[in-house]
């Protein structure tokens, strides 16, 4: 969750945070649990889209999507922790 929080507080760019989530989190779990894979899959897609589209306006849309994913992930994690 630290990377998702860093994306939202601006201490890490959306691209860098998504990439860290992909590389640091998903590669440590082999194979990753299905629920986790579903939750993190969008970050992988965001990194791939960023790499494929250098246009500033497209990258701004990708960053916004990564931020939405981070918000959703934190909300789910916080909700799971409360139960």
C-alpha positions as protocol buffer text, in pm:
chain_id: "A"
residue {
  index: 1
  type: UNK
  ca { x: 0 y: 0 z: 0 }
}
residue {
  index: 2
  type: UNK
  ca { x: 294 y: 234 z: 48 }
}
residue {
  index: 3
  type: UNK
  ca { x: 335 y: 280 z: -326 }
}
residue {
  index: 4
  type: UNK
  ca { x: -35 y: 354 z: -376 }
}
residue {
  index: 5
  type: UNK
  ca { x: -16 y: 611 z: -96 }
}
residue {
  index: 6
  type: UNK
  ca { x: 299 y: 762 z: -248 }
}
residue {
  index: 7
  type: UNK
  ca { x: 120 y: 800 z: -582 }
}
residue {
  index: 8
  type: UNK
  ca { x: -163 y: 989 z: -414 }
}
residue {
  index: 9
  type: UNK
  ca { x: 49 y: 1211 z: -190 }
}
residue {
  index: 10
  type: UNK
  ca { x: 274 y: 1306 z: -482 }
}
residue {
  index: 11
  type: UNK
  ca { x: 595 y: 1166 z: -338 }
}
residue {
  index: 12
  type: UNK
  ca { x: 611 y: 923 z: -632 }
}
residue {
  index: 13
  type: UNK
  ca { x: 490 y: 977 z: -986 }
}
residue {
  index: 14
  type: UNK
  ca { x: 194 y: 763 z: -1095 }
}
residue {
  index: 15
  type: UNK
  ca { x: 416 y: 584 z: -1348 }
}
residue {
  index: 16
  type: UNK
  ca { x: 693 y: 511 z: -1098 }
}
residue {
  index: 17
  type: UNK
  ca { x: 445 y: 400 z: -833 }
}
residue {
  index: 18
  type: UNK
  ca { x: 261 y: 170 z: -1073 }
}
residue {
  index: 19
  type: UNK
  ca { x: 590 y: 26 z: -1193 }
}
residue {
  index: 20
  type: UNK
  ca { x: 704 y: -38 z: -834 }
}
residue {
  index: 21
  type: UNK
  ca { x: 372 y: -204 z: -755 }
}
residue {
  index: 22
  type: UNK
  ca { x: 414 y: -424 z: -1060 }
}
residue {
  index: 23
  type: UNK
  ca { x: 778 y: -516 z: -1008 }
}
residue {
  index: 24
  type: UNK
  ca { x: 811 y: -516 z: -630 }
}
residue {
  index: 25
  type: UNK
  ca { x: 475 y: -657 z: -529 }
}
residue {
  index: 26
  type: UNK
  ca { x: 362 y: -892 z: -803 }
}
residue {
  index: 27
  type: UNK
  ca { x: 701 y: -1051 z: -864 }
}
residue {
  index: 28
  type: UNK
  ca { x: 731 y: -1145 z: -494 }
}
residue {
  index: 29
  type: UNK
  ca { x: 419 y: -1356 z: -508 }
}
residue {
  index: 30
  type: UNK
  ca { x: 444 y: -1658 z: -733 }
}
residue {
  index: 31
  type: UNK
  ca { x: 177 y: -1710 z: -838 }
}
residue {
  index: 32
  type: UNK
  ca { x: -5 y: -1407 z: -698 }
}
residue {
  index: 33
  type: UNK
  ca { x: -345 y: -1474 z: -541 }
}
residue {
  index: 34
  type: UNK
  ca { x: -627 y: -1418 z: -789 }
}
residue {
  index: 35
  type: UNK
  ca { x: -788 y: -1133 z: -593 }
}
residue {
  index: 36
  type: UNK
  ca { x: -456 y: -954 z: -560 }
}
residue {
  index: 37
  type: UNK
  ca { x: -376 y: -1005 z: -927 }
}
residue {
  index: 38
  type: UNK
  ca { x: -710 y: -850 z: -1023 }
}
residue {
  index: 39
  type: UNK
  ca { x: -649 y: -554 z: -794 }
}
residue {
  index: 40
  type: UNK
  ca { x: -297 y: -491 z: -925 }
}
residue {
  index: 41
  type: UNK
  ca { x: -348 y: -575 z: -1290 }
}
residue {
  index: 42
  type: UNK
  ca { x: -456 y: -222 z: -1376 }
}
residue {
  index: 43
  type: UNK
  ca { x: -121 y: -87 z: -1258 }
}
residue {
  index: 44
  type: UNK
  ca { x: 57 y: -319 z: -1498 }
}
residue {
  index: 45
  type: UNK
  ca { x: -169 y: -201 z: -1778 }
}
residue {
  index: 46
  type: UNK
  ca { x: -100 y: 161 z: -1686 }
}
residue {
  index: 47
  type: UNK
  ca { x: 275 y: 111 z: -1708 }
}
residue {
  index: 48
  type: UNK
  ca { x: 239 y: -63 z: -2044 }
}
residue {
  index: 49
  type: UNK
  ca { x: 14 y: 210 z: -2180 }
}
residue {
  index: 50
  type: UNK
  ca { x: 256 y: 481 z: -2059 }
}
residue {
  index: 51
  type: UNK
  ca { x: 544 y: 308 z: -2237 }
}
residue {
  index: 52
  type: UNK
  ca { x: 341 y: 282 z: -2558 }
}
residue {
  index: 53
  type: UNK
  ca { x: 208 y: 640 z: -2563 }
}
residue {
  index: 54
  type: UNK
  ca { x: 454 y: 929 z: -2524 }
}
residue {
  index: 55
  type: UNK
  ca { x: 193 y: 1196 z: -2604 }
}
residue {
  index: 56
  type: UNK
  ca { x: 154 y: 1432 z: -2303 }
}
residue {
  index: 57
  type: UNK
  ca { x: -227 y: 1438 z: -2317 }
}
residue {
  index: 58
  type: UNK
  ca { x: -246 y: 1060 z: -2329 }
}
residue {
  index: 59
  type: UNK
  ca { x: 1 y: 1026 z: -2044 }
}
residue {
  index: 60
  type: UNK
  ca { x: -207 y: 1268 z: -1837 }
}
residue {
  index: 61
  type: UNK
  ca { x: -508 y: 1038 z: -1887 }
}
residue {
  index: 62
  type: UNK
  ca { x: -300 y: 734 z: -1793 }
}
residue {
  index: 63
  type: UNK
  ca { x: -175 y: 909 z: -1478 }
}
residue {
  index: 64
  type: UNK
  ca { x: -532 y: 995 z: -1380 }
}
residue {
  index: 65
  type: UNK
  ca { x: -629 y: 630 z: -1425 }
}
residue {
  index: 66
  type: UNK
  ca { x: -338 y: 512 z: -1210 }
}
residue {
  index: 67
  type: UNK
  ca { x: -442 y: 758 z: -938 }
}
residue {
  index: 68
  type: UNK
  ca { x: -798 y: 622 z: -949 }
}
residue {
  index: 69
  type: UNK
  ca { x: -661 y: 268 z: -914 }
}
residue {
  index: 70
  type: UNK
  ca { x: -447 y: 375 z: -617 }
}
residue {
  index: 71
  type: UNK
  ca { x: -750 y: 533 z: -450 }
}
residue {
  index: 72
  type: UNK
  ca { x: -957 y: 218 z: -505 }
}
residue {
  index: 73
  type: UNK
  ca { x: -679 y: -8 z: -379 }
}
residue {
  index: 74
  type: UNK
  ca { x: -632 y: 194 z: -61 }
}
residue {
  index: 75
  type: UNK
  ca { x: -1009 y: 209 z: 1 }
}
residue {
  index: 76
  type: UNK
  ca { x: -1034 y: -169 z: -35 }
}
residue {
  index: 77
  type: UNK
  ca { x: -727 y: -232 z: 180 }
}
residue {
  index: 78
  type: UNK
  ca { x: -846 y: 3 z: 454 }
}
residue {
  index: 79
  type: UNK
  ca { x: -1189 y: -158 z: 441 }
}
residue {
  index: 80
  type: UNK
  ca { x: -1039 y: -508 z: 468 }
}
residue {
  index: 81
  type: UNK
  ca { x: -822 y: -398 z: 762 }
}
residue {
  index: 82
  type: UNK
  ca { x: -1125 y: -259 z: 949 }
}
residue {
  index: 83
  type: UNK
  ca { x: -1306 y: -594 z: 932 }
}
